[in-house]
Amino acid sequence: MKNPQQVPKNESVTVKISPDKMNAYIIFHIPENDGRRMTKNEIQDYLHLEGLRQGIDHEVLESLFENRNYEYLYNIARGKEAIKGEDGKVIYNFQTEKKIKPTEREDGTVDFYNLNLIENAHEGDIIAVIIAPTDGEDGYDVLGQPIFSSKGRPANVKRGRNVSSSEDGLKFFATKDGQVGVIDGKIVVSEVFEVDSDVNTSTGNINFVGSVVIRGNVLSDFKVFAAGNIDVYGVVEGATLESKGSMNLHSGVLGNGKAEIKVGGDLVAKYIENCNIIVNGNIVSEAILHSNVRCSKNIEIGGKTGLIVGGNVTAGKLIKAKVIGSNFGTHTELKVGVDPNLVEMYKKNKEEIERIKSEKTKSSQLRELLETKNKKNLLDDEKKILLEKIVHTNNFITRRIEELNEEQELLMEKIQEIENGEIKVEQKICPNVEIYISNAYMRTREDISRCTLRKEGADVKISAY
């Protein structure tokens, strides 16, 4: 017999909405004491009362009208994520990166001449096509609130020298015959400057906005700068050469301890002796002798000699040679697994930040003094103008520090992205060679034949070639 004090309790529901409002869940609570089940309309009204407007799964809801479990969490509604538009992109009708792979002749020497480094374009050629970014697709949450999408970012490309664009800005054309490439983020067509003689007193220093071809030697103390590539068919002596693009030194460098070579792309040289070299790309040569070399990517020393001896040679990823060091125990230092040029940029940025912060401290002290006097009406017009200039300068310094800090974060990310490098030796490493692979170190005490050196844990591991 039913207890008259037991009051019927009808079935009820609870709706839970996720914190991001992208999902809604319903829980059914069992009726008690002969309480009744909720009707289809009551359930729908309750969902509406809880604010659910979008993304209701009607198939799930329909099934729950007929059959449902109690105290079970049903995902009854889902929002729709906004879809970001696709970024614009550039289709280049030329190779933006030239892969250097010299051919080896039958006699064992390497052909450094026919590398086809110059990418030619003719007036009127379509050298690039820009694909515009697309609009995104808006979304919504379960409460019906819109989630706005963002449009794709436009392609990061700019016109440089000797390049025009169509009216809609989606096609780039060469306006002159020359070498096409990407330099400092801009598509440019560079005309080539040729020197049929030595670089000497008859030519003076060379500073050119395109590529430079030198048929003779580059004598000591002269300077050659090119915004494109540099090709030298003679010998480079104790000179200074810098190219934003690649560099091909067909007869090598005899630097006499004075040569300074800086390359934005890849360097190919017959041999490298007694000089300082900084390369942002790869290095291919037959020998590196008593030189200080910093290379962001790979160093491959082949041909008949394939020798690295003396000096300090650093590469971001790979050092490959036939022989490293000498039988006389010439001290030679190799480093891989870190981009030396990124590290140098990070160091310079850090010094610049410290210098600017010091300037800001001095400027702020003067600003505080002038502001204190200004509140007491003790500043003449000249000092008031000075105060305005100091405020403007401080604001500029603050923005500059923020920019440099952002650059530092990006540089550190790039530095940390570099995986451990390796050293590959086709014939042997001689004694007295210091080897650094990331933070692992070893010094050779005896000849090591045909080997590959990698970092394993905190040590340098030697394995077969």
C-alpha positions in Angstrom: 0.0 0.0 0.0 1.3 3.4 -1.0 2.6 5.6 1.8 0.5 8.9 1.7 3.5 10.8 2.9 5.5 9.8 -0.2 5.0 12.7 -2.7 5.5 11.8 -6.4 8.6 13.4 -7.9 8.5 13.9 -11.6 11.4 13.2 -13.9 13.8 16.2 -14.3 16.8 17.3 -16.3 20.0 19.2 -15.8 21.8 21.0 -18.7 25.5 21.6 -18.4 27.4 23.9 -20.8 31.2 23.7 -21.2 33.3 26.7 -20.2 34.0 27.5 -23.8 30.3 27.2 -24.6 31.1 24.8 -27.5 29.3 21.8 -26.0 26.1 21.3 -24.0 25.2 18.1 -22.1 21.9 16.9 -20.6 21.4 14.6 -17.6 18.1 12.9 -16.9 17.1 12.4 -13.2 14.9 9.4 -12.4 11.2 10.1 -11.3 10.3 8.9 -7.9 7.2 7.7 -6.2 5.3 7.1 -9.4 6.3 10.5 -10.8 5.8 11.0 -14.5 8.4 11.2 -17.3 8.9 14.5 -19.1 7.2 15.0 -22.4 9.0 15.8 -25.7 7.8 19.4 -25.6 8.9 19.8 -21.9 12.4 18.7 -22.8 12.6 21.0 -25.8 11.2 23.9 -23.8 13.8 23.3 -21.0 16.6 23.3 -23.5 15.4 26.6 -24.9 15.0 28.0 -21.4 18.7 27.1 -20.7 19.6 29.3 -23.8 20.5 26.5 -26.3 20.0 28.1 -29.7 22.5 26.4 -32.1 24.1 23.1 -32.8 21.5 20.9 -31.1 21.9 17.2 -32.2 18.3 16.5 -33.2 19.1 12.9 -33.9 20.4 12.3 -30.4 17.5 14.3 -29.0 15.0 12.3 -30.9 16.4 9.0 -29.6 16.3 10.3 -26.0 12.5 10.9 -26.3 12.1 7.2 -26.6 14.9 5.7 -24.6 17.2 7.3 -22.0 19.4 6.4 -19.1 19.4 8.3 -15.9 22.4 10.2 -14.4 24.2 9.8 -17.7 25.8 12.7 -19.5 24.5 13.1 -23.1 26.2 15.5 -25.5 23.1 17.2 -26.8 24.6 20.2 -28.7 27.9 21.2 -30.3 29.1 24.6 -31.5 30.9 25.1 -34.7 34.5 26.3 -34.7 35.3 29.3 -36.9 37.5 28.4 -39.8 40.4 30.7 -40.6 40.8 31.8 -44.2 43.7 30.3 -46.2 46.8 32.5 -46.3 47.9 33.9 -49.6 50.9 32.4 -51.3 53.4 33.1 -54.0 54.1 30.8 -57.0 57.6 31.6 -58.2 58.4 30.9 -61.8 62.1 30.5 -60.9 64.1 28.6 -58.3 64.3 30.5 -55.1 67.0 28.2 -53.8 69.7 26.8 -56.1 71.0 23.4 -55.1 74.8 23.3 -55.5 76.0 19.9 -56.5 79.4 20.0 -58.4 80.1 17.1 -60.7 83.3 15.0 -60.1 85.5 14.5 -63.1 87.1 11.2 -64.1 90.5 12.3 -62.6 88.9 12.9 -59.2 88.8 16.7 -59.3 85.6 18.6 -58.9 84.0 20.9 -61.5 83.2 24.2 -59.8 82.7 26.0 -63.1 79.4 24.9 -64.6 77.1 25.4 -61.7 74.5 27.5 -63.5 74.0 29.7 -60.4 72.4 32.5 -62.4 68.6 32.4 -62.9 67.9 34.5 -65.9 64.7 36.4 -66.7 63.8 38.4 -69.8 61.9 41.6 -70.0 58.2 40.9 -69.9 58.5 37.5 -68.3 56.0 36.6 -65.6 58.3 35.8 -62.7 55.8 35.3 -59.9 52.0 34.8 -59.4 50.4 35.8 -56.1 47.4 33.8 -54.8 45.2 36.0 -52.8 44.1 35.0 -49.3 40.6 33.6 -48.8 37.8 34.7 -46.3 37.3 32.6 -43.3 34.0 30.8 -42.2 32.3 32.1 -39.1 31.2 29.7 -36.4 28.9 29.8 -33.4 28.6 28.4 -29.8 25.7 26.5 -28.4 24.1 29.7 -27.1 23.9 31.0 -30.6 26.7 33.6 -30.2 28.7 34.0 -33.4 32.4 33.2 -33.4 34.0 35.3 -36.0 36.7 33.9 -38.3 39.7 35.8 -39.6 40.7 36.3 -43.2 43.9 34.6 -44.3 47.1 36.7 -44.3 48.3 38.1 -47.6 51.4 36.6 -49.1 54.5 38.3 -47.8 56.1 39.4 -51.0 57.4 42.7 -52.3 58.6 44.1 -55.6 62.2 45.0 -55.8 64.4 46.4 -58.6 63.4 45.9 -62.2 60.1 44.3 -61.3 56.6 45.6 -62.1 53.1 44.2 -61.2 49.8 43.8 -62.9 46.9 46.2 -62.1 45.4 43.7 -59.6 48.9 43.2 -58.0 48.7 39.4 -58.6 51.4 39.1 -61.2 55.0 40.3 -61.2 56.9 41.0 -64.4 60.6 41.5 -65.2 61.2 45.0 -66.6 64.8 44.2 -67.7 66.9 41.3 -68.7 68.9 40.0 -65.7 69.1 37.6 -62.8 65.9 37.0 -60.9 65.9 36.1 -57.2 64.6 36.9 -53.8 66.9 39.2 -51.8 65.8 40.5 -48.4 62.2 39.4 -49.0 61.9 41.2 -52.3 61.7 39.8 -55.8 64.4 41.5 -57.9 65.9 41.3 -61.3 69.6 42.1 -61.0 71.7 43.1 -63.9 75.2 41.6 -63.9 78.4 43.7 -63.7 81.4 42.1 -65.3 85.1 42.9 -64.7 87.4 41.5 -67.4 90.6 42.2 -65.5 91.9 42.0 -62.0 90.3 44.1 -59.3 93.1 46.5 -58.7 93.9 50.2 -58.9 92.4 50.4 -62.4 89.0 49.3 -61.0 89.0 50.4 -57.4 86.5 48.9 -55.0 83.3 47.5 -56.4 79.9 48.1 -54.9 77.1 46.9 -57.2 73.3 46.4 -56.8 73.3 43.2 -58.9 75.7 40.3 -59.5 79.4 40.6 -60.1 81.6 38.5 -62.4 85.3 39.0 -62.1 87.5 37.3 -64.8 90.8 38.1 -63.1 92.1 38.1 -59.5 91.0 40.2 -56.6 94.1 41.8 -55.1 94.8 42.4 -51.4 93.1 45.3 -49.6 90.4 45.7 -52.3 86.7 45.3 -51.5 83.9 43.8 -53.6 80.2 44.0 -52.6 77.3 42.6 -54.6 73.6 42.6 -53.7 73.4 39.5 -55.9 76.0 36.8 -56.5 79.8 37.1 -56.9 81.8 34.9 -59.4 85.6 35.2 -59.3 87.6 33.2 -61.9 91.0 34.3 -60.6 92.5 34.0 -57.1 91.2 36.1 -54.2 94.0 37.4 -52.1 93.8 39.4 -48.8 90.6 41.1 -50.0 87.1 41.7 -48.6 84.2 40.1 -50.5 80.6 40.3 -49.5 77.5 39.0 -51.4 73.9 38.9 -50.4 73.5 35.9 -52.7 75.9 33.0 -53.5 79.6 33.2 -54.2 81.7 31.1 -56.5 85.5 31.4 -56.2 86.8 29.3 -59.1 90.5 29.5 -58.2 90.1 29.7 -54.4 91.2 32.1 -51.7 94.8 32.8 -50.6 94.0 35.1 -47.8 97.3 35.8 -46.2 95.5 36.1 -42.9 93.6 39.3 -44.2 90.8 38.0 -46.4 87.3 38.5 -45.2 84.5 36.7 -47.0 80.8 37.1 -46.2 78.1 35.2 -48.1 74.4 35.5 -47.8 73.8 32.2 -49.8 76.1 29.3 -50.6 79.9 29.5 -51.1 81.8 27.3 -53.6 85.6 27.8 -53.6 88.4 25.8 -55.1 90.3 26.1 -51.8 90.1 28.3 -48.7 93.4 29.3 -47.0 94.2 31.8 -44.2 91.0 33.8 -44.2 87.9 34.5 -42.2 84.6 33.4 -43.7 80.9 33.8 -42.7 78.3 31.9 -44.8 74.6 31.7 -44.3 74.1 28.8 -46.6 76.4 25.8 -47.5 80.1 25.6 -48.3 81.6 23.3 -51.0 85.4 23.3 -51.5 88.4 21.0 -51.9 90.3 22.3 -48.9 90.0 24.6 -45.8 93.5 25.5 -44.5 94.2 27.5 -41.3 91.0 29.5 -41.6 88.2 30.6 -39.3 84.9 29.5 -40.9 81.3 30.0 -39.8 78.6 28.3 -41.8 74.9 28.1 -41.0 74.2 24.8 -42.9 76.6 22.2 -44.4 80.3 22.2 -45.1 81.4 19.6 -47.7 85.1 19.3 -48.5 85.8 16.9 -51.4 87.7 16.5 -54.7 91.2 15.1 -54.7 92.3 16.7 -51.4 89.2 16.9 -49.2 91.3 18.4 -46.4 90.5 20.5 -43.3 93.5 21.4 -41.3 94.2 24.2 -38.8 91.9 27.0 -37.7 88.3 26.9 -36.4 85.5 25.5 -38.6 81.9 25.7 -37.5 78.7 24.4 -39.3 75.1 24.3 -38.3 74.4 20.8 -39.5 77.2 18.9 -41.2 81.0 18.9 -41.7 82.1 16.3 -44.3 85.7 15.8 -45.4 88.2 13.2 -46.5 91.0 14.2 -44.0 90.8 16.4 -40.9 93.9 17.6 -39.2 97.5 16.5 -40.1 100.0 13.9 -39.3 102.0 16.6 -37.5 99.2 17.1 -35.0 98.2 20.6 -36.2 95.6 22.0 -33.9 92.2 22.0 -35.6 88.8 22.8 -34.1 85.5 21.7 -35.5 82.0 22.6 -34.2 78.6 21.4 -35.4 75.0 21.4 -34.1 74.7 25.2 -33.6 74.2 28.0 -36.2 77.1 30.3 -35.4 75.5 33.2 -37.3 72.3 33.0 -35.3 74.3 32.9 -32.1 76.3 36.0 -33.2 73.0 37.9 -34.0 71.6 36.9 -30.6 74.7 38.2 -28.9 74.7 41.5 -30.8 71.0 42.0 -30.1 71.6 41.4 -26.4 74.3 44.0 -26.3 72.1 46.5 -28.2 69.3 45.9 -25.6 71.6 46.6 -22.7 72.9 49.7 -24.4 69.4 51.1 -25.1 68.3 50.3 -21.6 71.2 52.3 -20.2 70.2 55.2 -22.4 66.6 55.0 -21.2 67.7 55.0 -17.6 69.7 58.2 -18.0 66.9 59.8 -20.1 64.3 58.8 -17.5 66.2 60.4 -14.7 66.4 63.7 -16.6 62.7 63.4 -17.4 61.7 63.0 -13.8 63.8 66.1 -12.8 62.2 68.2 -15.5 58.7 67.0 -14.8 59.2 67.9 -11.1 60.3 71.4 -12.0 57.4 71.7 -14.5 54.8 71.0 -11.8 56.3 73.9 -9.9 56.2 76.1 -13.0 60.0 76.4 -12.9 60.7 75.5 -16.6 61.2 78.1 -19.3 60.0 77.4 -22.9 63.3 75.9 -24.0 63.3 73.4 -21.1 59.6 72.5 -21.9 60.6 71.7 -25.5 63.4 69.6 -24.2 61.0 67.7 -21.9 58.7 67.0 -24.9 61.7 65.6 -26.8 62.7 63.4 -23.9 59.2 62.0 -23.6 59.1 61.2 -27.3 62.6 59.6 -27.2 61.6 57.4 -24.2 58.5 56.2 -26.0 60.6 55.3 -29.0 63.2 53.5 -26.9 60.5 51.5 -25.2 59.1 50.4 -28.6 62.6 49.5 -29.8 63.3 47.4 -26.7 60.0 45.5 -27.3 61.0 44.9 -30.9 64.4 43.7 -30.0 63.0 41.3 -27.3 60.6 39.9 -29.9 63.6 39.4 -32.3 65.5 37.6 -29.5 62.6 35.2 -28.9 62.5 34.3 -32.6 66.3 33.9 -32.7 66.2 31.6 -29.7 63.4 29.5 -31.2 65.5 29.1 -34.4 68.6 28.3 -32.4 66.8 25.6 -30.4 65.2 24.1 -33.6 68.6 23.0 -34.8 69.1 19.3 -34.3 72.4 17.8 -33.3 74.9 17.9 -36.3 77.4 15.3 -37.4 80.9 15.1 -38.8 81.6 12.6 -41.6 85.2 11.6 -42.4 85.9 9.6 -45.6 89.5 8.7 -44.8 90.8 9.8 -41.3 90.9 12.3 -38.5 94.4 13.0 -37.2 95.5 13.7 -33.6 94.9 17.0 -31.9 91.6 17.8 -33.4 89.1 19.3 -31.0 85.5 18.4 -31.8 82.3 20.0 -30.4 78.9 18.6 -31.3 76.4 20.8 -29.6 77.6 20.7 -26.0 79.5 17.4 -26.3 83.3 17.5 -26.7 86.2 15.3 -27.5 89.9 15.7 -28.6 91.4 13.1 -30.8 94.6 11.4 -29.5 95.3 9.1 -32.5 94.2 8.6 -36.1 90.5 7.6 -36.5 89.7 6.0 -39.9 86.5 6.3 -41.9 84.1 7.4 -39.3 80.9 9.4 -38.5 80.8 11.5 -35.3 77.5 12.3 -33.6 76.3 13.4 -30.2 75.0 10.7 -27.9 73.9 11.9 -24.5 76.7 14.1 -23.2 79.4 12.4 -25.3 80.6 12.3 -28.9 79.9 8.8 -30.4 82.2 7.4 -33.1 80.6 5.1 -35.6 81.4 3.7 -39.1 81.4 6.1 -42.1 
